[in-house]
């Protein structure tokens, strides 16, 4: 199990689908060599330097946090069952209600679709809130997700960063 990096009233909580095996083993978010999260986060403006996975808790200094929709670690997110998502909804809702982030950035569509019950969602800002937080869906930065280049990831994450910069005190 991977520990959440979370505190009250974050600007953004980044929500991965579930921990990868390497991250769960290391105890650090996005620690797989092929995972592009930390690089993309920096290049899109969220952090002034690229955080190393071993220093993942330093993300709190910038007003951001990390969690996962499902706790169970797998090699690939498609190894999760619908039941695992269904069994995780209440825990996730309670967490978001308790910590009250301004934005939840779901990394990939799978978790948000499972949690919202929607059959189809678009990338970017969603119309409805989730537990009082604005929702944004970003492409998953996993090295297994080759549907997005690093430039496309940076562009998508930059859009969220710029939106928050303009709309947050």
N, C-alpha and C positions, 0 to 999 in steps of 0.2 A: 504494500500500500504506500502511496505517495502522500506526504503531508501537504495540506493546503498552505499557501502563503497568502494570508488574508488578514485584514484589519477592518475596522468600521470606516464607513464613508469614503471608500476608495473612489478615485476617478473612474477606473476601469478594472474589472476583474476579467482576465482572460481565461476562458473555459475550454480546455482541451476535451476531447471525447473521452479518453481514458489514458492511463499511463502506458507508455511503451515498456517493454521488458527491461531495457537498459536503464531507463529513468527510475523504474521501481527498484531495481537492483542497487543503483547508485544513491537513491534517495534525493535526486535532484531533477527538477522539471526540465524537459527538453534536452536531456544529456546525450542522446544518440548523435553520433558523428554526422549523420546525414540530415539531422533536423535543422531547419533553417530559422527557427523562431527567434533566437537571440540576435542573429545577424539582421533579420528583417525588422525586428523591433527597433534596433539602433538606426538602421538606414532609413526608416520611415519617420524618425524624429522623436520617438518616445523616450529614448535614453541618449545621453550625450556621448556615451561610449558603449561598446559591445560588452554586455555582461557575460561572464563565463557561467556555464550551468552550475558549477560548484559554488558560485556566489549568488544563486537564484534569489535568496531572501533579500538581496539589496534592491530588488525591484520595488519593494515597499517604500523606499526613500523617494521614489518618483510619483507615488500615489497610485500604484498599480499592484494587482495581486494575481495569483494563479490558483486555479482549481481544476478539477475534472468533473465531467458529468457522471461517469461511472468509475468506481474505485478499482475494479479488477484490471490488472495489467495483462496485456496481450501483445503478441508480435504485430498484429494488424487490428485496426478498429473494427473491421468487418467480421471479426471473430466474436463480437458481442451479440447477444440475443436481444430480441425485443423485450423479453421479460426483464433482462438486466437494466435496460433503460427505464422500463415501467417501475421497477423496484427502487430506482434511484431518484425518481421525481420528487417525492416528499422530502427526502433528505436535502436535496438541492434547493427546493423552495424554502425550507426552514433556514438554510444557510444564507440565502440571499435576503430573506426577511430580517434575519438577525444582523447581518453586516451592512446592508443597505448601500451597495455600490451605486454610483450614478449610471454607469453603463456596464452591461454584460456583453463581452465580445466572445461569441461562440466561434471556435476554430473548426470550421466545417459545418455542414448543414445537418448532419445526422442527429446530434443531440437536441438541437432546437426543434427539429421536426418531431422527434419523439416526445419532447416535453410539451410542445404546443399542440400536438395532434394534427398539425398541418401536413398535407400530402405534398405540397410544393411551396418552396420559399425562394426568394431572390437573394442575391448577395447584397450586403450593405445594411443600411438602417431599416429596421422593421417598423411597421405602423403601430403595433401595440407594445406596451410595456410588459415586463415580466417581474412580478414582485416589486413593483415600483421603480424598476431600473429600465432605462432605454436599452434596446437590444440592437446589436449589430452583428452581422454574420460575415466572418472573414474566411478566406481559404485556409485550409489546414496546412501548416508549414512542414509537415512530416516529409522526410526524404522519400517516402513511398508515394506521395502525392505529386506525381510528375505532370499533372494537368496544368500546373502553374509554374512559370519560370520565376526565378528570384526577382526579376524586374516587375512581373505582374503581382507578386506577393507584396513587394514594397509599395507599389502603387495602391493596392487595396488597403493596406494598413495605414498608408499616408492619408488616405481619404478620411479614415476614422480619426487619426491624430489631428488633422486640420479642422474637422468638424468639432471635436471636443475643445480644441484651442479657441475656437470662435464662440462656443456656446457654454463655456464653463468659467466660473469666476476664478 
